[in-house]
Amino acid sequence: MLGQEALPFTVYSAWRLPPRTGSIDRAKTQPNLKETCPLHREKSTRWFTTILSRRTWGESVGLVLLASLCPAIAHASGERPMQAVPVARFLDSLGVNTHVQHGQDAAKLAKSVRYLGVRNIRDAADGRYDMSSLLLLHAMSGALIDLSPGSGVKDKDFGAIIEAWKQLAAAHALRSMEGPNEPNNFGGVVYKGVKGGSNATWQPVANFQRDLYRTVKADATLREYPLLNLSESGAETNNVGLQFLLVPKGSGTLTPDGTVFADLANCHNYVAYAGHKALEDNMAWKAADPVLADAPWDGLVNNYNTTWGKHFHGYSLPELRTLPRVTTETGWKTGPGDLTEEQQAKLYLDIYLSQFKQGWKYTYIYELADDSDGAWGFFKADLTTPRKAAVYLHNLTSILADPPADAGAAARNDSLPYALANQPATVHDLLLEKSDGTFELVLWNEQVHGTSPVQLHLAPGISKVKLYDTTQAPTRARTLGTASPSNPSLRLTLTDHPVVLEFTR
């Protein structure tokens, strides 16, 4: 039993119910829980509980550990094996935007990248093709780089970006290659002397992206790396086919059938959409939804199903579910009329989790540190002063750190039977597994106000549960021993940020 004095919350205890005897013929009857289970008797107080209820622990999570669960609940809970994802795969999906090519200090950024625990950075050349600072950032942080030629691309950028990618690849610093940034903005694209993008024809944009693909796939080194599509394909003014990765037969686009543009779709699905400044329930989840139609977010549907500019048709909604995709920009700044630092910090965790859960291979939040665009950053403009967003992400990546996996240990593919009862639409779950077989179940509630009670049913065999709050340092985790590992169950009252439950068999 945990000592109440050591805990930053109230502990209540009651007598443990003696073990039940007898059995239920589950093939013939559906038990009446109020009759068969003392947990459902209105006046029963004789089972063991440990209740973590006071919201002084980071105003985080209330939890009831039901260590003596009766067979009736075990039957009704419906646990089913859930395939765990290697924790390294989730950590590999985390990225941030930087502006090294605009002069940010790579050495300072490297310390901040290491603190966050992110594995990827995205930058844009924007006419600056000296790779020395990006190579330094990689060497000092270990992060891999997604590099775009940037905005306002011209003919001279084509050969220069190819050479830059080769330099990064030679240093094993390249994560992926990316097409032009938002050709609907910043002057569009000039390719082979023809201006395109913005409100003009998008044929030069399509030709630039097509030729990038052909060139890198003909190169013995670069062909091994993925090429991302340009961002904002949904803005095309004529139907040049950029809503496809490979233009299908009979598409009717101005670009010939069979033309390949990219390996992965690319979106800038910012959570805060145009004209809307208030945080709402499930915003990160909805912005990440690959098939949410008639939605205001600049996501997969509005760029690759029906383009948001001229409504050209692309993939069907079922095809979008399996379309390889990345987000190279998303986020929400702090300040008057936007978010508080606390809201931003919790939202950024929700974004990474919701994006990964819904199939985005990489997610790059805009941005690592503030610049002239405003207070979007995990760090302030000095590049090293952390906001709460940096602290909370550091907590999450520290909780999930798996050094053996980073050293090359084989990934596991185990499953853990569990079920969430009374799961509201704002509560989401992600089951991860470390290389030693430890399960990490991340639960997050995208509810702006109030709390959401849920009950987590686990299969027999769980001997210990450790609870982490992402708003608190990992050292403040609490170990909760189960009194009856044969039938463990947890009641949780989730607030507005992720928690991690670590299970030991």
N, C-alpha and C positions, 0 to 999 in steps of 0.2 A: 504494500500500500504506500502510495506517495505521501510524503510528509507535507502537511498543509503549510507549514512555516516556510518551506523552500519554494513555494509556487506563487507567481504573481497573479493568481486568480483564486476564487473561492472553491474549496473542495467540500462536497457533501457526500456522506456515506450512509448506507443502510445495510440491514442484514442481507446476507446472501441466501437466496432460495435454495433449499435442498434439491438435489438432482431428481428429475422426474423418473418414474418407473413406467413400465409398460410401453406399448407401441401403438402407432396409428396405421391402419390399413390405407395407405395413401392412394392406392389404385381404386378404392371404392368410395372414398369420402373426402370432401373438402372441409376441413375442420372449421368450426366456429371459434374464431380466435378469442372472443370475449369469454367463452366458456372453457376453452382448453388451455389458455395461456395466461398465467398470472400477470404478465406484463400488460394485459388488456383489462384486468379487473379494476374497476374504478377506484377502489380503496386500497388496493394492494401496494405495500411499500417494502416487501420483504426480499427484493432482489438487490444484488450488489450493483451500485452505480458509482461512477466517478464523473462528476459534472464540472466542466471547465466553463464557467459562465460569465465571469466578470470581464468586461471589455477593456481591461487595463493592459492586457498583453498586446500592445500595438493596436488596440481596438479591433481585434482580429476575428477569432473563430471561437464559437462556443461548441463544446464537444461533450457528448455523453458516451462513455464506454460501457456497453452492455456486455459484461463478461460471462453472463450465464443466460444464453439464449435458448428458449425452449424449442423443441422439434417443430412445433407448429409454425413458428416464424421461419425456421430454417427451410421448411418446405415452401412457404409462401413467398420467400424472398426471390427465388428464381435466379440464383447465381449461375452464370455460364462462363466458360473459359474465354478470357479476353487476351488476345495476342499482345504481348508487350513489344514496344519499339525500343531498340537499343538507345540508351540515353545519349550516346555520342552522336547519333543521327540528328536528334533534336538540337544539340549544341552546335553541330555543324551548320544548322540552318540560320543561325543568328548573325545578322550583319548590321553595319551602320554606314552612313554616308560621311565622307570627309571632304576637305578642300585642300588637300596637300598641293595639288597643281596650281592652286591660287595663292600659295605661300604659307599655309599653316605649318607650324614647326613639327616635323615628323617625330623627333625625339620625345617631345612633350605628348604628342598624340599616342605614341607607343605605350607609354605608361598608363594612359587612360584606357586604351584598348585592352591591355592586360588586366586592369582592374575590373572592367566589365565582364571579361570572359567571353567576348564575342570572337568568332572565328573568321569573319569576313569583313572587308571594307570595300566600299564602292567610291570611285573617284571619276572625274572627267578631265580629259586633257585640255579641252578648250584652247587649242592652239599651242599648248606647252607640252613638249614631248621629251623633255629631260626627265628620265625615270629615276634619277639618283635618290630623290627624297622618298618616293614610293618604295624603292628597294630597301632603303634604310628602315622605313616603317615596318616592312615585312620582316626584316632581319631582327629587329628589336622586339616585335610583338608576336611573331609567328602567324599573323593573320594573312589570309590569301586575298587577292585583289580582283575585283571586277572593274574593268576599265572601259569607259565609253569615250568616243571622240568628243563628246559633249554637245554643246548647242551651237547653232549657226555654222554648221559644217560646210566646208568648201572642198574643191577638188584636191587641194594640197593635203588635206587631212587624210585622204584615203591611204596613200602609201605610208604616211607617218604613223597612223594608228597601227597598221600591220607590223611595222618595225618595233613599235612600243610593246605590242603583245609578245613579240618574239623575245625581247629583252626580259620581260617578266617571266615568260615561260622558261628561259634558260636558267633563271635563278630559282626556279620552282616556286615562284611567288604568284602565279596566275591562277585564279579560280575560274573566271569566265570572261568572255569577250561580249561586248554589248554594242548595239547600233546607236544611231544618233539620239540625243536626248530631246524629247518633245519638239518635233519639227513643226508643230502648230504654233510654237512660240519662238522667240529669240532669233527671228530672221529666217527660219526655215532651213533649207538645204540648197546649195548650189553644186550641181554635179555635171561634169562634162559641159560646163558653160551654161547650163540651163537652171534657172531658179525655180525651186519648187517648195512645197510645204506651205505653212500658214494658210492664206486664202487662195493660193495659186494651185496649179496642178500638182498632184503628188506623184506623178510618174518619175521625176528625178529622185525622189525619196525612195521609192520602191526599187529603182535601178541601183542606187547606192547600197541599199541593204542586200539586194540580190547578189551584187558583185562582191560584197564582203563575204557572204557565205561561200561563194564559189572559190574565192581566193584562199580563205583559211582552210577549207576542206581539201584543197590541192597541196597544202603545205604539210610536210611530214610531221612536224611538231605541233602546229596549231590545230590540226584536225582532231587531236585528242581532247581538245577543250570545247565546251559548249559555247555556242554563239546565241546570245539573247536577241530577241527582236527589239526594234526601236520602241520607245515608249510613246504612248498616245496614238496608237494605230487607229483608234476610233475617230480621230479627227480628220481622216483622209477626205478630201473634197471630191474626188472622183474614185470610182471603184477599181483601184489598182491592185486589190487583193491582199493588202497588209493585215487583214483580219484573219488570215491563215498563216500557218507555218509553212505548209506545202499547199499550193493552190490545187484543189481537187478538180477532177475531170468534170466538165459541165458547169463550172462555177460562174461563167459569164463575166469574169473580171477582165480588165484591160491588159493584165499580165497573163501570159500563156499558162495553160494548165500544166502542172508538173513543176512550176517554178518553186524553188525552196528559198525561204527567207531566213529561217532561224531554227534552232533546236528547241528553244523554250519561249513561251509567251511571256510578255513583260508588261506589268501594270504599275500605275501610280495610284493605288486605291487608298488615298488618304481617308482617315476615319471622319474627319470634319469635312463635310461636303459643302458646296457653294451655298452661301447665304444662311448657313446654320451654325450656330455657335454654342448650343447647349448640349451637354453630355446626356445621352439617353441610354436606357437599358439595351444591352446586347449590340452596341454599335461596332465594336471590333469584330464580333462574330459575324454580323451581317456584312460588313465591308469585305470580309474574307470569303464569304459564301460564293462559290464558283458558279452557281446557277440561280441566284436570287434575281428574278426578273422585275422590271419596273421599279428598280431601286435607284436612289440618287448617287450611289457611290461609283467612282470611276474604276470599276473592277473588270472582271473577266467578261461578264455578260455585255457590258457597254463598249467593249473593245473587240471582242472576238465572236459574239453571237449576233448582235445587231449594233452597228457602230453608232456612237452617240451623235456624230456630226450629221451624216446624211442617211443613216439608217440602212446601210448596206448589210446584206445577210452573210453570215459566216457559219461557224459550227452550230450544230444543234445543241440544246441544253444537255442531253445525255453525253454528247461528245466532249463538252466542256469539263465534265467531272474527271476525265482522265487526261486532259490536255496538260502536258508538262508546263509548269509555270513558275514564275518568280515575281516578287514585288521588289522593285528597286527604289521606291520611295513611298513612305507612309509616315504618319505622325500627327502631332497636334501641339502647337506652341503654347507656352504659358504667358500670362499677362492679362491686363484688363480686357474684358470681353472674350477671353479664351479660358484656359484651364488654370487652376492652382497647381503648384508644384506637386502636391500630394495626388491630385487627380491625374496629372500627366504620368507620374511614376507608376501608378497602378494600371493605367491604361496601356502603357508600353509593355508591361508584362502580359496583359490580356492580348495585345496584338500579336506578339511572338507565339503565344500558345494557340490562339485561334487560327492563325495562318497555318501553322504546322499541322494542327489537327485536321484542317480542311484541305491539305494536299499541296501547299506551296513549298517548293523545294528550298528556297532561300527567301528571307525577308530582311530588307535593309531599311531601318528606320532613319528618317531624316531628322536629326543628324547627330553626329558625335559631339560637336561643340557649337555653340552659338556663333553666328556670323551676322552680316548685315541683313539677312532675311528675318531675323528675330530670334526669340528665345525658344527654339525648337530642341536644343541640345540636351544630351545627358550631362554635359559639362558647360560651364559658363565660357565666355569668350576668351578667358585666359588659358583655356584648353585643359586645365587641371583641377579647377574647383568643381566638385561634383554637386549636381542637384540630387534630389531624392530619387529621381529615375535611375541615376547611376548606382546609388546605394542599393536600391531594391533589386536591380538586375544583378548586381554583384552578389547579393544574398542568394538569388535563385541559382546562378551558375556555380556558386560555391557548394550549395546543397547537392547539386547534380554532378559535381566534378567526379570524373572516373579516370584517374591517371593510368591504370592498366590498359584501358581501351585506347588512350592516346599513344601508349607505347606499342600498340599493335596487337593487343590481346583479342582473341576471336570474339565476335559479337554473339550473344545468345539470342535464342528465339523461343523463350519459354512463354507460358500463358499462366494467368492467375484468374480463377473464377471469382467474380464479384458481381454485385448488382447494386444500383442506386435506386432506392424506393422514393417515391414522391419527389422525383427530380423535376424542378421547374425549368422553364425554357431558358432561363438565364444561367443555369449551372451546367458546366461542362467538365469533362474528365479526360485525362491523358495518362495512360499507363506506360511507364518507361522501365527499363531494366539495365542495371549496371553489369559490368563484365563478370562480377563475382556472384551474380544471381539475385542480388538485392533488388526488390521492386520499389519503385517510386511512383506513387499515384498522385498526380497533380490535379487538384480541384480548383476551379475558379468560378466566381459568381459575378457576372457582368450586370450587377444591379446597382443603380446609382444611389438609391436610398433604401433603408431597411435591411432585413436579413432574409435568408432562405433556409429553412430547416430541411435536411435530407437524412435518410438513413442508409448507411452503407453496410451491406451484408457480404461477408467473406466466407470462403470455403473453409472447412476444417484444416487445422495445421498451422495457423498463424500463432506464433508464440509471443511476439513482441511487436508493438506499433510505436513508431517515433513520429512526433508531429513537429513540422517546421512551419513557421510563419515567415513569408517572404518580406515582411516589413521589419523583421528582426534578424539579428545576426544568427548564423547557424548554430553558434554555441549556446543559444537559448532554447534549443529544441528540448522537448519533453518526451521521455520514454514512458510509455503506457503499457504495462504488462497486462495480459489477459488472464483472468482467473480460470477460464475454461477454453483452451485453444480449440476444443472440438466444435464449438459453435460461436465464433466471435461476431460481434456486430457493433457498429459505431453510429451514434446519432451525432450529426453535425449541424451546427447553425452557422452558415457561411455569410460573411459580410461582402465587402467590395474588392477583394484582392485574392490572389492565389495562395493556397496552402499546399504543403507536400506531406503526404503520409508515406512513411517508409516501413515496409513490412519485412519481418524476418520469420522464416519458417522454423 
